Amino acid sequence: MALGALCLVPVLLAVVGAIVTKKPFECLILGSFVGCILAYKGDFLNQWVRLLQETAADNQWIFLVCGLFGGLIAVLTKAKGTAGFSKITYKLCKSERTSLLVTVLLGAIIFVDDYLNMLTVGTCMRPVCDERKVPREALAYMLDSTGTPICMMLPFSTWAAFYIALFMDQPAVQELGYSSGRSMFIHLIPYNFYAWITVLFVILFALGIMPKVGRMKKAYERTKTTGFTYEQTEENIAKNKAVEDTAEDGNILDFIIPMIVLIAFTFISDILVGVIVALVVCLFMYVPRKVMTISEWSTLMVKGFCDIVPTIGALLAAFMVAGVSGEMGLTDFVLSSIKSFPFPQFYPIIVFLVMAALTFATGSIWGSSTIVVPIILPLASAMTANIPLTIAAIMSGGTFGSHACFFADATMLAAESSKIDVMDHNLTQIPYVILTSVLTCIALGVCGTIMT
């Protein structure tokens, strides 16, 4: 169906409502409900329930990964594996600067998958950053900025595999004559300006060169004044009660071995397979040594899963908003506005802005990319715009969505891993996101003028 500008209502309700009330889950549910009312009139309730069921079924992989990862974190924490790792990093991280630089370095090392990146690095570095009085908002910014952006810059990540498969199916890309999909991706890496600028910014931030502005500055002032690394709200305090970790004695191998298994199976197969195998490895490592009993292992796994349920609920609500917006014709509404764009040299800028808007509106990077690529690339070819730069603009727009949208899965996981409110995280990093987007547009415009 095509409802024109009405398709923007669910997204606007969710975004504006979440910013005003700081209740993203409730506002997302409201947005999905109102969208069904606008789209289906008297049958809205049946359609909303249908949307709920379909969304839960279509995204069960993501929900299982998040929940089981919560279980793995709980098991590793109880076994003092994370404490053993923290004991080593405490020795390396003598200050705020070294703590943040190590966070960036770990983000670069664990590049296989953005979920794996953020959840693992956050678990490792949260107690260290707390000890060095680094605000949780700064940690979340580091995690979010080295999750998807770094995965988008390396040809061996899950994101690379997705975009290689997506782009190589397009005739406009096949005509470029790349020897392989990986060769194509490597060729495009220098033009993924949003990812490059984001990573540069977090390095400068870690070094103390990038200034603290807006809410980030206030977060640092709060930590300096009160000693609290996160806002002392009931929700944040509850999140942190179950995960307090100190540098007590622990065996680092109890952390390293499960993590190596997790990363290896994620690279070979899939992160869901990886986290399941890692949990089994923990069972066989800890129970014979009486680190924990089988009963404790299973109880911790369930408890850790339950701790992630609020994040899973928010993701479900976000996907519902994306679903109903799509059914209302959001993508067609946005794309129809660029079909007659007359300046091919600036087309990559428009593509970046459109992709950024769609991913921000829907929180679905993979879904938005799958829909827009078969439309945007033929248009680029018809108007003689530079195809590699256009492809890179799509990737930059997707990276923006993962980084900037408060109900994108990556943003929620960065906040969850840091144990702070997702809106605190999102509003803290937004000035850096905006500056990165402006510089990305400038870079695309300069390259478009030269290369077209």
Secondary structure in CASP SS format (residue, H / E / C, confidence):
PFRMAT SS
TARGET T0000
AUTHOR 0000-0000-0000
METHOD secondary structure of the structure
MODEL  1
M C 1.00
A C 1.00
L C 1.00
G H 1.00
A H 1.00
L H 1.00
C H 1.00
L H 1.00
V H 1.00
P H 1.00
V H 1.00
L H 1.00
L H 1.00
A H 1.00
V H 1.00
V H 1.00
G H 1.00
A H 1.00
I H 1.00
V H 1.00
T H 1.00
K C 1.00
K C 1.00
P H 1.00
F H 1.00
E H 1.00
C H 1.00
L H 1.00
I H 1.00
L H 1.00
G H 1.00
S H 1.00
F H 1.00
V H 1.00
G H 1.00
C H 1.00
I H 1.00
L H 1.00
A H 1.00
Y H 1.00
K H 1.00
G H 1.00
D H 1.00
F H 1.00
L H 1.00
N H 1.00
Q H 1.00
W H 1.00
V H 1.00
R H 1.00
L H 1.00
L H 1.00
Q H 1.00
E H 1.00
T H 1.00
A H 1.00
A H 1.00
D H 1.00
N C 1.00
Q H 1.00
W H 1.00
I H 1.00
F H 1.00
L H 1.00
V H 1.00
C H 1.00
G H 1.00
L H 1.00
F H 1.00
G H 1.00
G H 1.00
L H 1.00
I H 1.00
A H 1.00
V H 1.00
L H 1.00
T H 1.00
K H 1.00
A C 1.00
K C 1.00
G H 1.00
T H 1.00
A H 1.00
G H 1.00
F H 1.00
S H 1.00
K H 1.00
I H 1.00
T H 1.00
Y H 1.00
K H 1.00
L H 1.00
C C 1.00
K C 1.00
S C 1.00
E H 1.00
R H 1.00
T H 1.00
S H 1.00
L H 1.00
L H 1.00
V H 1.00
T H 1.00
V H 1.00
L H 1.00
L H 1.00
G H 1.00
A H 1.00
I H 1.00
I C 1.00
F C 1.00
V C 1.00
D C 1.00
D H 1.00
Y H 1.00
L H 1.00
N H 1.00
M H 1.00
L H 1.00
T H 1.00
V H 1.00
G H 1.00
T H 1.00
C H 1.00
M H 1.00
R H 1.00
P H 1.00
V H 1.00
C H 1.00
D H 1.00
E H 1.00
R C 1.00
K C 1.00
V C 1.00
P C 1.00
R H 1.00
E H 1.00
A H 1.00
L H 1.00
A H 1.00
Y H 1.00
M H 1.00
L H 1.00
D H 1.00
S H 1.00
T C 1.00
G C 1.00
T H 1.00
P H 1.00
I H 1.00
C H 1.00
M C 1.00
M C 1.00
L C 1.00
P C 1.00
F C 1.00
S C 1.00
T H 1.00
W H 1.00
A H 1.00
A H 1.00
F H 1.00
Y H 1.00
I H 1.00
A H 1.00
L H 1.00
F H 1.00
M H 1.00
D C 1.00
Q C 1.00
P H 1.00
A H 1.00
V H 1.00
Q H 1.00
E C 1.00
L C 1.00
G C 1.00
Y C 1.00
S C 1.00
S C 1.00
G H 1.00
R H 1.00
S H 1.00
M H 1.00
F H 1.00
I H 1.00
H H 1.00
L H 1.00
I H 1.00
P H 1.00
Y H 1.00
N C 1.00
F H 1.00
Y H 1.00
A H 1.00
W H 1.00
I H 1.00
T H 1.00
V H 1.00
L H 1.00
F H 1.00
V H 1.00
I H 1.00
L H 1.00
F H 1.00
A H 1.00
L C 1.00
G C 1.00
I C 1.00
M C 1.00
P C 1.00
K C 1.00
V C 1.00
G H 1.00
R H 1.00
M H 1.00
K H 1.00
K H 1.00
A H 1.00
Y H 1.00
E H 1.00
R H 1.00
T H 1.00
K H 1.00
T H 1.00
T H 1.00
G C 1.00
F C 1.00
T C 1.00
Y C 1.00
E C 1.00
Q C 1.00
T C 1.00
E H 1.00
E H 1.00
N H 1.00
I H 1.00
A H 1.00
K H 1.00
N H 1.00
K H 1.00
A C 1.00
V C 1.00
E C 1.00
D C 1.00
T C 1.00
A C 1.00
E C 1.00
D C 1.00
G C 1.00
N C 1.00
I C 1.00
L H 1.00
D H 1.00
F H 1.00
I H 1.00
I H 1.00
P H 1.00
M H 1.00
I H 1.00
V H 1.00
L H 1.00
I H 1.00
A H 1.00
F H 1.00
T H 1.00
F H 1.00
I H 1.00
S C 1.00
D C 1.00
I H 1.00
L H 1.00
V H 1.00
G H 1.00
V H 1.00
I H 1.00
V H 1.00
A H 1.00
L H 1.00
V H 1.00
V H 1.00
C H 1.00
L H 1.00
F H 1.00
M H 1.00
Y H 1.00
V C 1.00
P C 1.00
R C 1.00
K C 1.00
V C 1.00
M C 1.00
T C 1.00
I H 1.00
S H 1.00
E H 1.00
W H 1.00
S H 1.00
T H 1.00
L H 1.00
M H 1.00
V H 1.00
K H 1.00
G H 1.00
F H 1.00
C H 1.00
D H 1.00
I H 1.00
V H 1.00
P H 1.00
T H 1.00
I H 1.00
G H 1.00
A H 1.00
L H 1.00
L H 1.00
A H 1.00
A H 1.00
F H 1.00
M H 1.00
V H 1.00
A H 1.00
G H 1.00
V H 1.00
S H 1.00
G H 1.00
E H 1.00
M C 1.00
G C 1.00
L H 1.00
T H 1.00
D H 1.00
F H 1.00
V H 1.00
L H 1.00
S H 1.00
S H 1.00
I H 1.00
K C 1.00
S C 1.00
F C 1.00
P C 1.00
F C 1.00
P H 1.00
Q H 1.00
F H 1.00
Y H 1.00
P H 1.00
I H 1.00
I H 1.00
V H 1.00
F H 1.00
L H 1.00
V H 1.00
M H 1.00
A H 1.00
A H 1.00
L H 1.00
T H 1.00
F H 1.00
A H 1.00
T H 1.00
G C 1.00
S C 1.00
I H 1.00
W H 1.00
G H 1.00
S H 1.00
S H 1.00
T H 1.00
I H 1.00
V H 1.00
V H 1.00
P H 1.00
I H 1.00
I H 1.00
L H 1.00
P H 1.00
L H 1.00
A H 1.00
S H 1.00
A H 1.00
M C 1.00
T C 1.00
A C 1.00
N C 1.00
I H 1.00
P H 1.00
L H 1.00
T H 1.00
I H 1.00
A H 1.00
A H 1.00
I H 1.00
M H 1.00
S H 1.00
G H 1.00
G H 1.00
T H 1.00
F H 1.00
G H 1.00
S H 1.00
H H 1.00
A H 1.00
C C 1.00
F C 1.00
F C 1.00
A C 1.00
D H 1.00
A H 1.00
T H 1.00
M H 1.00
L H 1.00
A H 1.00
A H 1.00
E H 1.00
S H 1.00
S H 1.00
K C 1.00
I C 1.00
D C 1.00
V H 1.00
M H 1.00
D H 1.00
H H 1.00
N H 1.00
L H 1.00
T H 1.00
Q H 1.00
I H 1.00
P H 1.00
Y H 1.00
V H 1.00
I H 1.00
L H 1.00
T H 1.00
S H 1.00
V H 1.00
L H 1.00
T H 1.00
C H 1.00
I H 1.00
A H 1.00
L H 1.00
G H 1.00
V H 1.00
C H 1.00
G H 1.00
T H 1.00
I H 1.00
M H 1.00
T C 1.00
END
